[in-house]
Amino acid sequence: MSDKMVEVISADEIAERVQQLGKEITEQYQGEPLIVVCVLKGAFLFFADLVRHIDLPLELEFVRLASYGQGTDSGELVFSKDLETSIQGKNVLIVEDIVDSGKSMDFLLRTFDERKPKSLRLAALVDKSERRKVELHVDFPGFPLQKGFIVGYGMDFAERYRELSGIFEIVD
């Protein structure tokens, strides 16, 4: 089965915005060291491109969340991969592909906040408010989107389309 897709954000637009975000992040931290945390799997392409545009001393980390229970809406979130280093007293930037309902990022932000970082911020390639169920602030938003099921640039549908260089909406 082949899915019909319409390009929403081009590879060139992504590259330009990621470069801008790197500059904004660099300015925000003013030379201070930063731990940048990639939320696997979806954010890996955004993360890889973004960290190359951040001109700071960086430490790179990775987490992966899993939901257990009756689907992702009511399931309990747990780490299937947690941080390997302490974030206490350090500047931490979480890098996510898309924030939609906000539940995963709310869980991650609350969990990391309990670990007492110096600062804790969130960068998301796509800030999608259509399904937002939790009040959540994205400190470094890439692109605001209201609706649509999107894939590409790390985001998938049934583990497909992550490799696409742009962002596409799957349409009926």
C-alpha positions in Angstrom: 0.0 0.0 0.0 1.3 3.4 -1.0 0.3 6.4 1.1 -0.5 9.7 -0.6 1.6 12.5 0.8 1.8 16.3 0.4 4.9 18.2 1.3 4.2 20.6 4.2 7.8 21.7 5.0 10.7 21.4 2.5 14.2 20.2 3.3 15.5 23.7 2.6 13.0 25.3 5.0 14.0 22.8 7.7 17.7 23.4 7.2 17.2 27.2 7.5 15.1 26.9 10.6 17.4 24.4 12.3 20.3 26.8 11.7 18.3 29.7 13.2 17.4 27.5 16.2 21.0 26.7 16.8 21.9 30.4 16.9 19.0 31.1 19.3 20.1 28.3 21.6 23.7 29.5 21.5 22.6 33.0 22.5 20.3 31.7 25.2 23.1 29.9 27.1 25.9 32.5 26.4 28.8 30.1 26.3 27.7 27.8 29.2 28.0 24.1 28.9 24.8 22.3 27.8 23.5 18.7 27.9 21.4 18.1 24.8 19.0 15.2 25.1 17.6 13.5 22.1 14.2 11.8 22.5 14.5 8.6 20.4 13.5 7.6 17.8 11.8 10.5 16.0 14.1 13.4 17.0 17.4 11.8 15.8 17.7 13.6 12.5 16.6 17.0 14.0 19.0 16.4 16.9 22.0 15.6 14.7 21.5 18.6 12.5 20.7 20.9 15.4 23.7 20.1 17.6 26.0 21.0 14.7 24.6 24.6 14.8 25.0 25.1 18.5 28.3 26.8 19.3 28.7 25.7 22.9 30.5 23.0 24.9 28.0 20.1 24.5 27.3 16.8 26.1 25.0 14.6 24.1 22.5 12.2 25.7 19.6 10.0 24.6 16.3 8.9 26.1 13.5 6.7 24.9 10.0 6.6 26.3 7.5 3.8 26.2 3.9 3.7 27.1 2.4 0.7 28.9 -1.3 0.1 29.4 -4.4 0.7 27.4 -2.9 2.7 24.5 -0.8 5.8 24.6 -3.6 8.0 25.9 -4.1 6.2 29.2 -0.9 4.2 29.4 1.8 4.9 32.0 5.0 6.4 30.5 8.3 4.9 31.5 11.9 5.0 30.2 13.0 2.3 27.9 16.3 4.1 27.8 17.2 6.7 30.5 20.1 9.2 30.7 23.5 7.8 31.4 24.8 10.9 33.3 23.6 13.1 36.1 21.9 16.4 35.1 21.9 17.9 38.6 23.1 21.5 38.4 23.5 21.5 34.6 21.8 23.2 31.7 19.6 20.7 29.9 17.9 21.0 26.5 15.4 18.3 25.5 15.2 17.9 21.7 11.9 16.3 20.4 10.6 15.8 16.9 6.9 16.8 17.6 4.9 18.0 20.6 1.3 17.3 20.1 -0.8 16.1 23.1 2.1 17.2 25.4 1.8 14.2 27.7 5.2 12.6 26.9 7.0 15.9 27.2 5.2 16.9 30.4 6.3 13.5 31.9 9.9 14.1 30.7 10.1 17.7 31.9 8.6 16.8 35.3 10.9 13.8 35.7 14.0 15.8 34.7 13.0 18.7 36.9 13.1 16.3 39.9 16.7 15.7 39.1 17.5 19.3 39.9 19.1 20.7 36.7 20.3 24.3 36.6 17.9 25.0 33.7 15.6 22.8 31.7 14.3 23.8 28.2 12.5 22.1 25.3 13.2 22.4 21.6 10.7 20.7 19.2 10.9 20.6 15.4 7.1 20.7 15.2 4.8 22.3 17.8 1.4 20.9 17.0 -1.4 22.1 19.1 -4.3 20.1 17.5 -4.2 17.4 20.1 -2.7 19.3 23.0 -4.0 17.9 26.3 -1.4 19.3 28.7 -0.4 23.0 29.0 3.2 23.0 27.8 5.6 25.6 26.6 8.1 24.8 23.8 11.1 27.1 24.4 12.6 26.6 20.9 9.8 25.8 18.4 10.7 24.9 14.9 7.4 25.0 13.0 3.9 25.5 14.4 1.3 23.2 12.9 -2.3 23.0 13.8 -3.4 19.6 12.3 -2.5 16.8 10.0 -0.7 13.5 10.3 2.9 14.2 9.4 5.9 12.1 8.6 9.5 12.5 7.4 12.7 14.0 8.9 12.7 11.4 11.6 8.9 11.1 12.1 7.3 7.9 11.1 4.1 6.0 10.3 4.5 2.4 11.3 8.3 2.9 11.2 8.2 4.1 7.6 9.2 7.5 6.1 11.7 8.6 8.8 14.3 9.0 6.0 12.5 11.7 4.0 14.3 15.0 4.0 11.2 17.1 4.2 8.0 16.9 6.3 4.9 15.5 4.6 1.3 15.1 5.5 -0.3 11.8 4.8 -3.7 12.5 3.2 -6.7 10.3 2.2 
